[in-house]
Amino acid sequence: VRQDELEAVRQELDDLIAERIRAVMPKNARSSGLITNGHLHDALGGGGGLVHFDMVVDANWTGLDGLTIQLGSGSSVEMYSTIQAAITAADADNAVRSILINGGTYTETVTVAATFDSTLILIGEGRDKVIIDGAFSYLPSGRQLFIEHLTFNSTWTGNTTAGQSNIIHAFDCRFIGALDGNIASTTTDMTQFTHCTFDAAVGGTGGWTSPFFENCDFGA
């Protein structure tokens, strides 16, 4: 393969990733009440520049999980074929990590383990484009989770141990399966849902503590 052909392929990938990143620039950064100490905006490179993601998940990715691709802008992203692989790698990094999930149906069980010790940001390419078709569990303690533009087709479960103090922000997400666990149990969690749709029941083991719903639709 000629060098100019390789450069053309790399430029095409650069343009594609940049286009997708611009399309899903986090709404949370512009929504009052959703940011604690500016974590989301800072983590994604806010301040006027192009939003940067640390990892990109693509269901059609056939390369090695964790392969780093250098972008023309000078930044780089790690590529993964599954959401779980990206989250597991982010857990090992022990730092704030932002993950862009490209369109597709991801038939997998996704678990954010109790060992996850920082802020996690999951941004989908579009709510109707990214479907997580498997149980989703969020088990850390005292951490922040941002989720945007995602559809959860199965149960959404969290850590039900009292006093976990997690802060969860959901924007433009659809929950087809039932919600249960730390967002609806006797913990000190704070959860905010903005422009979300709930097809199934929203409940928990111990009653609500401090959830907030803004411009949400409830089908159940």
C-alpha positions in Angstrom: 0.0 0.0 0.0 1.4 3.4 -1.0 2.1 6.0 1.7 -0.3 8.5 0.1 -3.1 5.9 0.3 -2.3 5.2 4.0 -2.5 9.0 4.7 -5.8 9.2 2.9 -7.3 6.4 5.0 -6.0 8.0 8.2 -7.4 11.4 7.2 -10.8 9.8 6.4 -10.9 8.2 9.9 -9.9 11.5 11.5 -12.7 13.3 9.8 -15.2 10.6 10.7 -14.3 10.6 14.4 -14.3 14.4 14.5 -17.8 14.5 12.9 -19.2 12.1 15.3 -17.7 13.9 18.3 -19.1 17.2 17.2 -22.5 15.6 16.8 -22.7 14.4 20.4 -21.0 17.3 22.2 -22.3 16.8 25.8 -25.6 18.6 26.5 -24.8 18.2 30.2 -22.1 20.8 30.0 -24.8 23.3 29.1 -27.5 22.2 31.5 -27.6 23.9 34.8 -27.6 21.7 37.9 -26.0 18.7 36.1 -22.4 19.6 36.7 -20.5 19.2 40.0 -17.3 21.3 40.0 -17.3 21.3 36.2 -16.2 17.7 36.0 -17.9 16.8 32.7 -16.8 19.9 30.9 -13.2 19.7 32.1 -12.9 16.0 31.4 -14.0 16.4 27.8 -11.7 19.3 27.1 -14.3 22.1 27.5 -13.3 25.7 26.9 -14.2 26.2 23.3 -12.2 23.4 21.6 -13.3 20.2 20.1 -14.6 17.8 22.7 -12.1 14.9 23.2 -13.0 11.3 24.1 -10.4 9.0 25.6 -12.0 5.9 24.0 -14.3 5.0 21.1 -16.5 1.9 21.0 -17.6 0.7 17.6 -19.5 -2.6 17.1 -17.8 -2.9 13.7 -14.3 -2.5 15.0 -12.2 -5.5 13.9 -8.9 -4.4 15.2 -7.3 -5.2 18.6 -9.2 -3.8 21.6 -7.2 -0.9 23.1 -5.4 -0.1 19.9 -4.5 3.6 20.0 -5.2 5.6 16.8 -3.4 8.9 16.4 -5.6 11.7 15.0 -4.6 14.5 12.7 -5.3 17.0 15.5 -2.4 15.4 17.5 -4.7 13.7 20.0 -5.4 10.0 20.1 -8.2 7.6 21.0 -8.3 4.0 22.0 -10.6 1.7 20.0 -12.8 -1.1 21.4 -15.4 -3.4 19.9 -17.5 -3.8 23.2 -18.6 -1.4 25.9 -17.4 -3.7 28.6 -13.9 -3.9 27.2 -13.7 -0.1 27.2 -15.0 0.2 30.8 -12.7 -2.5 32.1 -9.7 -0.7 30.5 -11.0 2.6 32.0 -11.2 1.0 35.4 -7.5 -0.1 35.1 -6.5 3.5 34.2 -7.8 4.8 37.6 -8.6 8.2 36.1 -11.5 10.2 34.7 -12.4 8.5 31.4 -14.8 9.5 28.6 -16.1 7.0 26.1 -17.9 7.6 22.8 -20.1 4.8 21.8 -20.8 4.6 18.0 -24.2 3.5 16.7 -25.1 -0.1 17.0 -26.8 -2.7 19.1 -24.5 -4.0 21.8 -25.7 -7.4 23.0 -23.6 -7.7 26.2 -23.8 -7.4 30.0 -22.2 -4.2 31.1 -20.8 -3.9 34.6 -19.0 -0.9 36.1 -17.3 -2.6 39.0 -17.0 -1.5 42.6 -13.3 -1.0 41.9 -14.0 1.9 39.5 -12.4 4.8 41.4 -13.1 7.9 39.3 -15.7 9.6 37.0 -17.0 7.7 34.0 -18.6 9.4 31.0 -20.6 7.3 28.5 -21.8 9.3 25.4 -23.8 7.5 22.7 -23.8 8.7 19.0 -27.6 9.0 19.4 -30.3 7.6 21.7 -32.0 5.8 18.8 -28.7 4.7 17.4 -27.0 3.1 20.4 -28.8 0.2 22.2 -27.4 -1.7 25.1 -29.2 -5.0 24.9 -28.2 -6.5 28.2 -28.2 -5.8 31.9 -26.3 -2.7 33.0 -24.9 -2.5 36.6 -23.2 0.4 38.3 -21.5 -0.7 41.5 -18.9 2.0 42.6 -19.1 4.1 45.8 -18.8 7.9 46.0 -18.3 8.4 42.2 -19.9 10.2 39.3 -21.5 8.7 36.2 -22.6 10.7 33.2 -24.7 8.9 30.5 -26.1 10.5 27.4 -27.8 9.5 24.2 -28.2 5.8 25.1 -31.0 3.3 25.1 -30.9 0.6 27.8 -33.0 -2.4 26.6 -32.7 -4.4 29.8 -32.5 -3.9 33.6 -30.5 -1.0 35.1 -29.1 -2.0 38.5 -26.9 -0.4 41.0 -25.2 -0.9 44.4 -28.0 -1.2 47.0 -25.7 -0.8 50.0 -26.7 2.3 52.0 -24.5 5.4 51.9 -22.9 4.9 48.5 -23.0 8.6 47.7 -22.8 8.2 44.0 -23.9 11.0 41.7 -25.5 9.9 38.4 -26.5 12.2 35.6 -28.6 10.9 32.7 -29.5 13.0 29.6 -31.5 12.0 26.6 -31.6 8.3 27.5 -34.3 5.7 27.1 -34.8 3.0 29.7 -36.8 0.1 28.2 -36.1 -2.3 31.1 -36.9 -1.7 34.7 -34.7 0.6 36.9 -33.7 -0.7 40.3 -30.8 -0.5 42.7 -28.8 2.5 43.9 -30.8 5.1 42.0 -33.9 4.0 44.0 -32.7 2.6 47.3 -32.0 3.9 50.7 -28.6 5.4 49.8 -27.3 9.0 49.7 -27.1 9.0 45.9 -28.2 12.0 43.9 -29.5 11.1 40.4 -30.8 13.5 37.8 -32.7 12.5 34.7 -33.2 15.1 31.9 -35.1 14.5 28.7 -35.2 10.8 29.5 -37.9 8.2 28.6 -39.0 5.4 30.8 -40.9 2.5 29.2 -40.9 0.3 32.3 -41.3 0.7 36.0 -39.0 3.0 38.0 -38.6 1.6 41.5 -36.2 0.2 44.1 -35.8 -1.7 47.3 -36.1 1.1 49.8 -37.8 4.1 48.4 -36.5 7.3 46.7 -33.9 9.5 48.3 -33.0 12.4 46.0 -33.8 11.7 42.3 -34.7 14.6 40.0 -36.7 14.4 36.8 -36.7 17.2 34.2 -38.8 17.0 31.0 -39.0 13.2 31.2 -41.7 10.8 29.7 -43.1 7.9 31.7 -44.7 5.0 29.8 -45.2 2.7 32.8 
